[in-house]
């Protein structure tokens, strides 16, 4: 009898382990899914969208829907072997988001084969997947292909598909091309996105449904819809967002772009009198290069609470790299700015890697020749960068985290005169300072999770100094590899 009970316990233990490992089964039984995700899965429209803030579960339901259909076990739809595409904005975003979520829900014993675009199939999560062949319940194979918008519309031609999942908003031409891909099979389009780009084609064609298409359906998700999101995490996330960004990133709402881009900027709050900045706050120089156009450079410091100070400015035009390098070195000398192996370090626009008309060398190389080591690996995503600047100007609680010394007159002037233009893009004029400030702020990680334990000030100071040292070492290594 004891032996039988022991075997029953082993079987029960194995069943529990299988259930724990089968994320899709737990999702399906309600351990993970929430009501608005169920509404998405149940909807029988051919063109379904979820507009959701971050952490609302929108990507989860897109990935689960894809695996349901590929495996042939969808609880609410006709099941059959399928061929589909998962479309991300870039290969990197594919790897980090949609691909990762699909692998999370796709049990290993369901996978017949993984073909990689880069990386190894035995550690697919670290590379970029081309397609996955999935064993479906019909004894055949389904195919999940991966595409990225940065490949261009031509790479989306020719195939016949059962459905396409857009993870975030694609360009309109790629959306139209994918609609053609599902036409002959009477297939589906579904998308999951955070509306950060203003009133784009998605707003008109899906949200407003101006074409009166009876197959268009959408759902909006916000943080309160996700019962698994901890309230303390909600409070921390709120603090990291600007007031405008909160509408999109929490509630999944479309925001009208118009007027001043940085309407959060207030000279009475953000512009301050210069003071003696502790040298341990010194962080980075950032440069937007220009020869005939203005070159802008600013010196950035960060205090122990993550507040950013713009403490010095160089701005001039019609001069060569040697002139600008000399001015940057003069200002750095007055500040006592640190060097790495005898060279100043700075961020710079990636366009600086191109050769100039006046020289056989790139701007990056010319700065190196003048003892300034510039790193062109900057994130130039316009919308994300603008939102990062906005949240430094004013977070979700209305607190500023960016302060500018009053002697940085060109940066202050650009903040006051940077306007939205047509097509939900800022007017490309007088923005050199703002560009390099955006590149710099995009390097600053946002701490959105609460600390697990309270640390002493001595411990915190030590961690900050170590982190700053490691960042500078990594920066120098990356830039040296580029050169």
C-alpha positions in Angstrom: 0.0 0.0 0.0 2.8 2.4 0.9 4.5 1.6 -2.4 1.3 2.5 -4.3 0.9 5.8 -2.4 4.5 6.6 -3.2 3.9 6.0 -6.9 0.8 8.1 -6.9 2.7 10.9 -5.3 5.4 10.7 -8.0 2.7 10.8 -10.7 1.0 13.8 -9.0 4.4 15.5 -8.7 5.2 14.9 -12.4 1.8 16.3 -13.4 2.3 19.4 -11.3 5.7 19.9 -12.9 4.3 19.5 -16.4 1.6 22.0 -15.6 4.1 24.5 -14.2 6.3 24.2 -17.3 3.3 24.5 -19.7 2.8 28.3 -19.5 0.1 28.2 -22.2 -2.0 25.7 -20.1 -1.7 27.9 -17.1 -2.7 30.9 -19.3 -5.6 29.0 -20.7 -7.0 28.0 -17.3 -7.0 31.5 -16.0 -3.9 31.5 -13.9 -2.4 34.3 -16.0 -5.1 35.5 -18.4 -7.3 38.5 -17.6 -10.8 39.5 -18.9 -9.7 41.8 -21.7 -7.3 39.2 -23.0 -10.1 36.7 -23.1 -12.2 39.2 -25.1 -9.4 39.5 -27.6 -9.1 35.7 -28.0 -12.9 35.3 -28.4 -13.3 38.0 -31.0 -14.1 36.6 -34.5 -13.2 39.7 -36.4 -10.5 39.5 -39.1 -8.7 42.7 -38.0 -8.3 42.9 -34.2 -6.1 45.3 -32.2 -5.1 45.8 -28.6 -4.1 49.3 -27.6 -2.5 49.0 -24.3 -0.1 50.6 -22.0 3.2 49.0 -20.9 2.7 45.9 -18.6 -1.0 45.6 -19.4 -0.6 42.1 -20.9 -1.1 43.1 -24.6 2.0 41.3 -25.9 1.1 38.2 -23.8 -2.2 37.8 -25.6 -0.6 38.3 -29.0 2.0 35.6 -28.3 -0.5 33.2 -26.8 -2.9 33.7 -29.8 0.0 32.9 -32.1 0.9 29.7 -30.3 -2.8 28.6 -29.9 -3.2 28.8 -33.7 0.1 27.3 -34.6 -0.4 24.3 -32.3 -4.1 23.9 -33.4 -5.6 24.2 -29.9 -7.3 27.6 -30.0 -10.2 27.5 -27.5 -12.5 29.8 -29.5 -11.5 29.5 -33.2 -11.4 26.9 -36.0 -8.1 25.0 -35.8 -6.0 23.8 -38.7 -2.3 23.8 -39.7 -1.2 27.4 -40.3 1.5 29.6 -41.8 2.0 33.0 -40.2 4.3 36.0 -39.7 5.2 37.8 -36.5 6.2 41.3 -37.3 8.4 43.5 -35.0 9.9 46.9 -35.6 13.4 45.6 -35.7 15.4 42.4 -35.3 16.6 43.4 -31.9 13.0 44.2 -30.7 11.9 40.8 -32.2 14.5 39.0 -30.2 13.8 40.8 -27.0 10.0 40.9 -27.1 7.8 38.9 -29.5 10.2 36.1 -30.1 10.9 35.8 -26.4 7.2 35.6 -25.5 6.5 33.0 -28.2 9.3 30.8 -26.9 7.8 31.3 -23.4 4.5 29.8 -24.4 5.8 27.2 -26.9 6.6 24.0 -25.1 9.9 22.5 -26.2 8.3 19.2 -27.2 6.0 21.1 -29.6 9.0 22.4 -31.6 10.0 20.4 -34.6 12.7 22.8 -35.9 14.1 26.3 -35.4 15.9 28.0 -38.3 18.0 31.1 -37.3 18.8 34.3 -39.1 21.7 34.7 -36.6 22.8 32.7 -33.6 22.4 29.1 -32.7 19.1 27.1 -32.7 20.1 25.3 -29.5 20.1 28.6 -27.7 17.5 30.4 -29.9 16.5 32.9 -27.2 19.9 34.6 -27.6 19.8 35.0 -31.4 17.3 36.1 -34.1 14.9 33.4 -35.4 13.9 33.2 -39.1 11.1 30.7 -38.5 9.9 27.9 -36.2 8.2 24.7 -37.4 5.6 23.7 -34.8 4.1 20.2 -34.4 0.4 20.7 -34.4 -2.3 18.3 -33.2 -3.2 17.3 -36.7 0.1 15.4 -37.1 1.6 18.0 -39.5 3.6 21.2 -39.1 2.7 24.9 -38.7 5.2 27.6 -39.5 5.8 30.8 -37.5 7.9 33.2 -39.5 9.5 36.3 -38.1 9.8 39.7 -40.0 11.0 43.1 -39.0 9.8 46.5 -40.4 13.4 47.7 -40.9 13.7 45.1 -43.7 11.5 47.3 -45.9 8.2 46.5 -47.7 9.9 44.4 -50.4 10.7 41.7 -47.9 7.0 41.3 -47.2 5.9 40.3 -50.7 5.0 37.0 -52.2 3.9 34.7 -49.3 0.4 33.4 -48.6 -0.5 33.5 -44.9 -3.2 32.5 -42.5 -2.5 35.4 -40.2 0.0 38.2 -39.3 0.6 39.5 -35.7 2.0 43.0 -35.5 3.9 43.6 -32.2 3.7 47.4 -32.1 2.6 49.8 -34.9 4.1 49.0 -38.3 4.6 51.5 -41.2 1.4 51.8 -43.3 3.0 50.3 -46.4 4.0 47.2 -44.6 0.5 46.9 -43.0 -1.0 47.1 -46.5 1.4 44.5 -47.9 0.6 42.1 -45.1 -3.2 42.5 -45.7 -2.5 41.2 -49.2 -0.6 38.2 -47.8 -3.7 37.0 -45.9 -6.3 37.8 -48.6 -6.4 34.5 -50.6 -6.7 32.4 -47.4 -9.3 34.7 -45.8 -6.9 35.1 -43.0 -6.5 37.5 -40.0 -4.5 40.5 -39.0 -4.0 41.3 -35.3 -1.9 43.9 -33.6 -0.8 44.7 -30.0 0.7 48.1 -29.5 1.2 51.1 -27.3 0.2 54.3 -29.2 3.2 56.5 -28.8 3.3 58.1 -32.2 0.3 60.3 -32.0 -2.7 60.3 -34.4 -1.2 58.0 -37.1 -2.9 55.8 -39.7 -3.8 53.3 -36.9 -5.8 56.0 -35.2 -7.8 56.7 -38.4 -8.2 53.2 -39.8 -8.6 51.2 -36.7 -9.5 53.4 -33.7 -11.9 55.7 -35.6 -12.5 53.1 -38.3 -13.1 55.8 -40.9 -13.6 53.2 -43.6 -16.5 51.6 -41.7 -15.0 48.2 -42.0 -17.2 45.7 -40.0 -14.2 43.4 -39.5 -12.2 46.0 -37.5 -12.2 45.5 -33.7 -10.1 47.0 -30.9 -9.7 46.8 -27.2 -7.9 49.2 -24.9 -6.0 47.9 -21.9 -4.7 49.9 -18.9 -2.7 48.9 -15.8 -5.9 48.4 -13.7 -7.1 45.7 -16.2 -4.1 43.6 -15.2 -4.8 42.0 -11.8 -1.3 40.5 -11.6 0.4 43.9 -11.6 1.5 44.8 -8.1 0.2 48.2 -6.9 3.7 49.3 -5.6 5.0 48.6 -9.1 2.2 50.7 -10.6 3.2 53.6 -8.3 6.9 53.3 -9.3 6.1 53.1 -13.0 3.9 56.3 -12.7 6.8 58.2 -11.2 9.0 57.4 -14.3 6.6 58.8 -16.9 5.8 62.3 -18.1 2.2 63.5 -17.8 1.6 63.1 -21.6 3.3 59.8 -21.7 1.2 58.5 -18.9 -1.9 58.6 -21.1 -0.3 56.3 -23.7 1.8 54.1 -21.5 -0.8 53.5 -18.8 -4.1 53.8 -20.6 -3.2 53.0 -24.2 -4.7 56.3 -25.4 -3.8 58.1 -28.6 -2.5 61.6 -28.0 -2.8 64.6 -30.2 0.7 65.9 -31.2 0.7 69.7 -31.5 2.2 72.9 -30.3 5.5 72.8 -28.4 7.2 69.4 -28.2 8.5 70.0 -24.7 5.6 71.8 -23.1 6.8 70.5 -19.7 9.8 72.9 -19.9 9.5 75.7 -17.4 12.4 78.2 -17.1 11.5 79.0 -13.5 12.0 75.3 -12.6 14.5 73.8 -15.0 16.9 76.7 -15.5 19.1 77.2 -12.5 22.1 79.3 -11.4 25.5 77.5 -11.9 27.0 76.0 -8.8 30.1 74.0 -7.9 29.2 70.5 -9.1 30.9 67.6 -7.2 33.4 65.9 -9.6 32.0 62.5 -8.7 28.7 63.6 -10.4 30.5 64.2 -13.7 29.0 61.8 -16.2 29.4 62.4 -20.0 29.9 64.9 -22.8 27.4 64.6 -25.7 28.0 66.0 -29.2 25.9 66.7 -32.2 28.5 67.2 -35.0 28.3 70.0 -37.5 30.8 71.8 -39.8 28.8 74.3 -41.8 25.9 73.5 -39.5 26.3 74.2 -35.8 28.1 71.8 -33.6 26.5 71.4 -30.1 28.3 69.9 -27.1 27.1 69.8 -23.5 28.6 68.5 -20.3 26.2 66.3 -18.2 26.4 65.5 -14.5 24.2 63.1 -12.4 23.5 63.3 -8.7 23.0 60.4 -6.4 19.2 60.5 -6.9 19.4 60.3 -10.7 18.8 64.0 -11.4 20.6 65.3 -14.4 22.4 68.7 -14.6 23.6 70.3 -17.9 26.5 72.3 -16.6 28.4 73.6 -19.7 27.9 74.3 -23.4 29.9 74.7 -26.6 28.0 75.8 -29.6 29.5 77.1 -32.9 29.3 76.7 -36.7 31.5 77.0 -39.7 34.5 75.6 -38.0 36.5 72.4 -38.4 36.9 69.5 -36.0 40.3 70.7 -34.7 38.7 74.0 -33.6 35.7 72.3 -31.9 38.0 69.8 -30.2 40.1 72.6 -28.9 37.1 74.4 -27.4 35.8 71.1 -25.9 39.2 70.5 -24.3 39.4 74.1 -22.9 36.0 73.8 -21.2 36.8 70.3 -19.9 40.1 71.6 -18.5 38.3 74.4 -16.6 35.8 71.9 -15.2 38.5 69.4 -14.3 36.7 66.8 -16.4 38.1 63.2 -16.2 40.0 61.5 -19.0 40.5 57.9 -20.1 44.0 57.1 -21.0 44.7 60.7 -21.7 41.6 61.2 -23.9 38.2 62.9 -23.2 35.1 60.6 -23.8 31.9 61.7 -25.4 28.8 60.4 -27.1 28.2 61.5 -30.7 25.6 61.2 -33.5 26.2 57.9 -35.5 26.3 60.0 -38.7 29.8 61.0 -37.5 31.1 57.6 -38.7 30.8 58.7 -42.3 33.7 60.2 -44.2 33.6 64.0 -44.7 34.0 65.8 -48.0 37.0 67.7 -46.6 38.9 64.7 -45.3 39.5 61.0 -46.0 38.7 60.4 -42.3 35.3 60.3 -40.5 34.4 62.8 -37.8 34.8 60.1 -35.3 38.4 59.5 -36.4 39.2 63.2 -36.6 38.0 63.7 -33.0 40.2 60.8 -32.0 43.2 62.4 -33.6 42.4 65.4 -31.5 42.4 63.4 -28.2 38.6 63.0 -27.9 37.3 59.5 -27.9 33.7 59.6 -29.3 31.2 56.8 -29.1 28.7 56.8 -32.0 26.6 53.9 -30.6 23.6 56.1 -29.6 19.9 55.4 -29.7 18.3 57.7 -32.3 14.7 56.6 -31.9 12.8 59.9 -32.2 9.6 59.1 -30.3 11.2 57.1 -27.5 13.8 59.8 -27.1 11.3 62.6 -26.9 9.3 60.7 -24.3 12.5 60.1 -22.2 13.3 63.9 -22.3 9.7 64.6 -21.3 9.8 62.3 -18.3 13.1 63.9 -17.1 11.4 67.4 -17.4 8.4 66.2 -15.4 7.6 62.7 -14.2 4.2 61.2 -13.5 4.1 63.0 -10.1 5.0 66.3 -11.6 8.6 66.3 -10.3 11.5 67.6 -12.5 14.7 65.5 -12.9 16.5 67.7 -15.4 18.2 71.0 -14.5 20.1 73.3 -16.9 22.7 75.9 -15.9 21.6 79.3 -17.2 24.8 79.8 -19.2 23.6 77.0 -21.6 21.7 79.6 -23.6 21.4 77.7 -26.9 19.9 74.6 -25.3 17.4 76.7 -23.4 16.5 78.6 -26.6 15.9 75.3 -28.5 13.7 73.9 -25.7 11.5 77.0 -25.9 11.1 76.9 -29.7 10.8 73.2 -30.7 7.5 72.7 -32.4 5.5 69.7 -33.7 5.1 69.9 -37.5 3.0 67.9 -40.0 2.9 64.1 -39.8 3.4 64.0 -36.0 7.1 64.9 -36.4 8.9 67.8 -34.9 10.0 70.6 -37.3 13.6 69.9 -38.2 15.0 73.3 -37.3 17.3 74.6 -34.5 17.5 71.2 -32.8 21.2 70.4 -32.6 21.3 70.8 -28.8 18.1 68.8 -28.3 19.4 66.0 -30.5 22.5 65.4 -28.4 20.7 65.8 -25.2 18.2 63.2 -26.4 21.1 60.8 -27.2 22.5 61.3 -23.7 19.3 60.8 -21.8 18.5 57.7 -23.8 21.6 56.1 -22.1 20.1 56.6 -18.6 18.2 53.5 -17.3 14.9 54.1 -15.5 14.6 52.5 -12.2 11.0 51.4 -12.0 11.1 48.6 -9.4 11.3 49.2 -5.6 14.5 48.3 -3.8 14.2 44.9 -2.1 16.1 46.2 1.0 17.1 49.5 2.4 20.8 50.1 2.1 23.0 52.6 4.0 24.2 55.8 2.4 27.8 54.4 2.5 26.7 51.2 0.6 24.8 53.3 -1.9 27.7 55.7 -2.5 30.0 52.7 -3.0 27.6 51.1 -5.6 27.3 54.4 -7.5 31.0 54.9 -7.7 31.6 51.3 -8.9 28.8 51.6 -11.4 30.2 54.8 -12.8 33.7 53.3 -13.1 32.4 50.2 -14.9 30.3 52.3 -17.3 33.4 54.3 -18.2 35.4 51.2 -18.8 32.7 49.6 -20.9 32.3 52.9 -22.9 36.1 53.0 -23.6 36.2 49.4 -24.7 33.2 49.8 -27.1 34.6 53.0 -28.6 38.1 51.6 -29.1 36.5 48.6 -30.9 34.8 51.0 -33.3 38.0 52.8 -34.1 
